[in-house]
Amino acid sequence: MKPVIHCLSPQGRTGGRVYLRMIHEVTADWIDWRTLPDYKRTYAVRRGRKLRHLARLAPRIRDLKTEPGTFLWDDLSILLFTPEMRARTVFVFHHYEPLQFDSWPVEPLLWRRLFTTLAQCRAVVCVAPFWAAFLRARGVRNVQVIYNAFDLTEIDKVRAMDPADCKARLGLPQDEVSVYAGKAVHWKGIDTVAGAIEDTPGLHLVTTGSNTVGSPGRHFDLPRPQYLELLRACDVGVFTPSMQEGWSRCAAEALLLGVPCLIRPIAGLGDLANLATQPSPDLDRLAQQIRERAVTTPDESRTVYETLARFDTAYFHNAWSRLLTQATGP
């Protein structure tokens, strides 16, 4: 009989949802996954959505108290768990960002309580060393790092494409430097990059995602295969978030696809920048930096690829299988 693990639905487009889906995918042959709705992702209005989410989820969690199995959780609703349930929980801590508090003034109090609660869990997993240190400083000792991982078969297929052909298919100018600034959502730094390079001849801003900030550049909202082609078509990536990132999947995939980057070393994104030896953007001379990065040598691209290629699906499968075997065991 397969071990049972209860989890919130991993559906969604954020890096955290991708991470959870990958856990499901690499363990699907030996784990019986049972999911609950992640209500907070269904609300169009952000204000108060986490409190509404907790209220709707509370009866479902009460029903789980007598259910056998383990819990894989990454949500404030763990505060509704009993101590016995937490002892059966592996918690995935993506990141902590006060800028995203949509249920002020209650939400900060809930997060403060979360940090004391995590010590009761079977294990806590982070995607970057920064966040492991962050939690240990708050008294959580049972923390380990399992990085974001990537399907290298998918990456290598796109990496073999000619960037000029990708530009042509996507309608990007061949004679300009296409600057990928990441997802056009709040606190990702799109306006910072746009302001630093506006009116600079030969630089072309590119963004992706749901575009909640009104990107001033060329914006794309694409299925994943075309999204990866877009990254391959870009010449330089610039990541200047104001939010404390987990370990940016957008930036890591751009690097794997041969795009040299400028990365602000904030929170987990700093761990990625250090690992891949990517310089930090200087907004006073960003246009010049971009032109310099656009002529990065193939040797650097190959070295960065080899560094990040360690985090493939085999790595992810082994790390999570080992942890979940321990968590579901006696």
C-alpha positions in Angstrom: 0.0 0.0 0.0 1.3 3.5 -0.9 1.9 6.0 1.9 -0.7 8.7 2.0 0.3 12.3 2.0 -2.1 15.2 2.2 -1.3 18.5 0.5 -2.9 21.7 -0.8 -3.5 21.6 -4.5 -0.3 22.5 -6.4 -2.2 24.1 -9.2 -1.0 27.6 -10.2 1.8 29.5 -12.0 4.0 30.7 -9.3 7.4 29.2 -8.5 6.0 27.7 -5.3 3.3 25.9 -7.2 5.8 24.6 -9.7 8.0 23.3 -6.9 5.0 21.4 -5.3 4.0 19.9 -8.6 7.5 18.6 -9.2 7.4 16.9 -5.8 4.2 15.2 -6.8 5.6 14.2 -10.2 8.8 12.7 -9.0 7.1 10.7 -6.3 3.8 9.8 -8.0 4.8 6.1 -8.5 5.0 5.4 -4.7 3.0 8.2 -2.9 -0.8 8.4 -2.7 -1.3 12.2 -3.0 -4.5 13.6 -1.6 -5.1 17.3 -2.1 -7.3 20.1 -0.6 -8.3 23.3 -2.5 -5.9 26.3 -2.1 -8.7 28.8 -1.7 -6.5 31.9 -1.5 -5.6 31.5 -5.2 -9.2 31.7 -6.3 -9.9 35.2 -5.0 -9.6 38.1 -7.6 -9.5 40.6 -4.8 -6.3 40.3 -2.7 -7.4 42.3 0.3 -8.1 39.9 3.2 -7.8 36.8 1.0 -5.7 34.8 3.4 -8.2 35.2 6.2 -11.0 34.1 3.9 -8.9 31.2 2.8 -8.3 30.1 6.4 -11.9 30.4 7.3 -13.0 28.1 4.4 -10.2 25.6 5.0 -10.8 25.3 8.7 -13.5 22.6 8.5 -11.5 20.6 5.9 -8.5 20.6 8.2 -10.7 19.5 11.2 -11.8 16.5 9.1 -8.1 15.6 8.5 -7.4 15.3 12.2 -8.5 11.6 12.3 -7.1 10.8 8.8 -4.0 8.6 8.6 -1.0 9.7 6.7 1.6 12.5 6.5 1.2 16.2 5.5 3.2 18.2 3.0 2.2 21.8 3.7 3.4 25.2 2.7 0.6 27.5 4.0 -0.4 29.5 7.0 -3.2 27.1 7.6 -0.8 24.8 9.4 -1.7 27.1 12.4 -5.0 25.2 12.3 -3.3 21.8 12.8 -3.1 20.1 16.1 0.4 19.4 17.6 0.0 15.8 16.6 -0.7 16.7 13.0 2.3 19.0 12.9 4.5 16.2 14.1 3.4 14.4 10.9 4.1 17.4 8.7 6.9 18.3 6.3 6.6 22.0 5.8 7.9 23.8 2.6 9.0 27.3 3.4 9.2 29.3 0.1 9.9 32.8 1.5 8.7 35.5 3.8 7.7 38.8 2.3 5.8 41.5 4.3 5.2 43.4 1.0 2.7 40.6 0.2 0.7 40.9 3.4 -2.9 41.2 2.0 -4.6 40.6 5.4 -3.1 43.3 7.5 -3.0 43.8 10.4 -3.8 40.1 11.3 -1.4 38.5 8.9 1.9 39.7 10.5 0.7 38.1 13.8 -0.1 34.9 12.0 3.4 34.7 10.5 5.0 35.4 13.9 3.0 32.5 15.3 4.1 30.4 12.3 7.8 30.7 13.1 7.2 29.2 16.6 4.9 26.5 15.1 7.5 25.2 12.6 9.7 23.8 15.4 6.9 21.2 15.9 7.1 19.9 12.4 8.8 16.6 11.3 10.9 18.6 8.9 11.1 22.0 7.2 12.4 22.5 3.7 13.7 25.7 2.1 14.8 26.3 -1.5 17.8 28.5 -0.6 20.4 28.7 2.2 19.3 32.3 3.1 15.9 31.1 4.2 17.4 28.1 6.2 19.5 30.6 8.1 16.5 32.9 8.5 14.5 30.1 10.2 17.3 28.9 12.3 17.7 32.4 13.7 14.1 32.1 14.8 14.5 28.9 16.6 13.6 26.4 13.9 16.4 23.7 13.9 15.0 20.9 11.7 15.6 22.7 8.4 17.2 21.5 5.2 17.7 23.0 1.7 16.3 21.3 -1.4 16.9 23.6 -4.3 14.6 24.3 -7.3 15.2 21.7 -9.9 14.9 21.5 -13.7 14.1 19.1 -16.5 17.3 19.2 -18.4 15.8 17.3 -21.4 13.4 20.2 -21.8 16.2 22.8 -21.2 18.7 21.2 -23.5 16.2 21.0 -26.4 15.6 24.8 -26.2 19.3 25.5 -25.5 20.1 23.9 -28.9 17.8 26.4 -30.7 19.3 29.4 -32.5 18.5 32.6 -30.5 18.1 34.5 -33.8 15.5 32.0 -35.0 13.6 32.3 -31.7 13.7 36.1 -32.0 12.2 35.9 -35.5 9.4 33.6 -34.4 8.5 35.8 -31.5 8.8 39.1 -33.4 11.7 40.5 -31.4 14.1 42.9 -33.1 17.3 41.2 -34.4 19.4 44.4 -34.2 18.6 45.3 -30.5 19.5 43.8 -27.1 16.4 42.1 -25.7 16.5 42.6 -21.9 14.4 40.1 -20.0 13.3 41.6 -16.7 11.1 38.7 -15.4 7.5 38.5 -14.5 5.5 41.7 -14.7 4.0 41.6 -11.3 4.3 43.7 -8.2 7.7 44.0 -6.4 9.6 42.2 -9.2 11.4 45.4 -10.3 10.0 45.8 -13.8 9.6 49.6 -13.3 13.1 49.8 -12.0 14.6 48.2 -15.1 12.3 50.1 -17.4 13.2 53.5 -15.8 16.9 52.8 -16.0 17.0 51.9 -19.7 14.2 54.1 -21.1 15.3 56.2 -24.1 18.4 54.1 -24.5 18.8 53.2 -28.1 19.2 49.5 -28.9 17.8 48.1 -25.7 14.5 46.4 -25.8 12.6 45.5 -22.5 10.9 42.1 -22.4 8.6 40.8 -19.6 6.3 37.8 -19.0 3.4 36.6 -16.8 0.1 38.1 -15.9 1.2 41.7 -16.2 -0.5 43.2 -13.1 1.8 46.3 -13.3 1.3 47.4 -16.9 4.7 46.5 -18.3 6.1 49.3 -20.6 8.1 46.9 -22.6 7.2 44.0 -24.9 5.1 41.7 -22.8 4.3 38.0 -23.4 2.0 35.6 -21.6 2.9 32.3 -23.2 2.6 28.5 -22.7 5.7 27.0 -21.2 7.4 25.8 -24.5 7.1 29.2 -26.1 8.1 30.9 -22.8 11.4 28.9 -22.8 11.9 29.9 -26.4 11.4 33.6 -25.4 14.1 33.2 -22.7 16.4 31.7 -25.4 15.8 34.7 -27.6 16.7 37.2 -25.0 20.3 38.6 -24.7 20.5 39.6 -21.1 18.4 39.1 -18.0 18.1 41.8 -15.3 16.5 41.0 -12.0 16.0 43.8 -9.5 13.2 42.8 -7.2 12.3 44.7 -4.0 10.7 41.6 -2.6 12.7 38.9 -0.8 12.8 36.2 -3.3 12.9 32.4 -2.6 15.3 31.3 -5.3 14.0 32.7 -8.6 13.0 30.1 -11.1 12.8 32.7 -13.9 16.4 33.8 -13.3 17.7 30.2 -13.0 15.9 29.1 -16.2 17.3 32.1 -18.1 20.8 31.2 -16.9 20.4 27.6 -17.9 19.3 28.7 -21.4 22.5 30.7 -21.8 21.2 34.2 -20.9 23.8 36.2 -18.9 22.2 38.1 -16.1 22.5 41.0 -13.7 21.0 39.9 -10.4 20.2 41.9 -7.3 21.5 39.8 -4.4 18.4 39.9 -2.2 17.4 37.0 0.0 17.4 33.7 -1.9 18.1 35.4 -5.2 21.5 36.3 -3.7 22.2 32.6 -3.2 21.5 32.0 -6.9 23.6 35.0 -7.9 26.6 33.8 -5.8 26.3 30.2 -7.1 26.2 31.3 -10.7 28.7 34.2 -10.2 26.3 36.8 -11.7 27.1 40.5 -11.0 24.7 42.9 -9.3 23.0 45.6 -11.4 24.2 49.2 -10.9 21.2 51.3 -11.8 23.4 54.4 -12.5 25.1 52.6 -15.4 22.7 49.8 -16.1 22.6 50.3 -19.9 26.4 50.0 -20.1 26.3 46.9 -17.9 23.7 45.3 -20.1 25.8 45.9 -23.2 28.8 44.4 -21.5 26.8 41.3 -20.4 25.4 40.9 -23.9 28.8 39.9 -25.2 29.5 37.3 -22.5 31.7 34.5 -23.7 30.4 31.0 -24.4 32.8 29.7 -21.7 30.9 31.6 -19.0 27.6 30.3 -20.2 28.8 26.8 -20.2 30.2 27.1 -16.7 26.9 28.5 -15.4 25.0 25.7 -17.1 27.2 23.0 -15.5 26.8 24.6 -12.1 23.0 24.7 -12.2 22.6 21.4 -14.1 23.4 19.6 -10.9 19.8 20.5 -9.8 18.1 18.1 -12.3 15.0 16.0 -11.8 17.2 13.1 -10.6 18.6 15.3 -7.8 15.1 16.4 -6.9 13.7 12.9 -6.9 16.5 11.6 -4.7 16.3 14.4 -2.2 12.5 14.3 -1.8 12.2 10.5 -1.9 14.8 10.3 0.9 13.0 12.9 3.0 9.5 11.5 2.4 10.6 8.0 3.1 11.8 9.1 6.5 8.7 11.2 7.1 6.2 8.4 6.2 8.1 5.8 8.1 7.6 4.7 11.7 
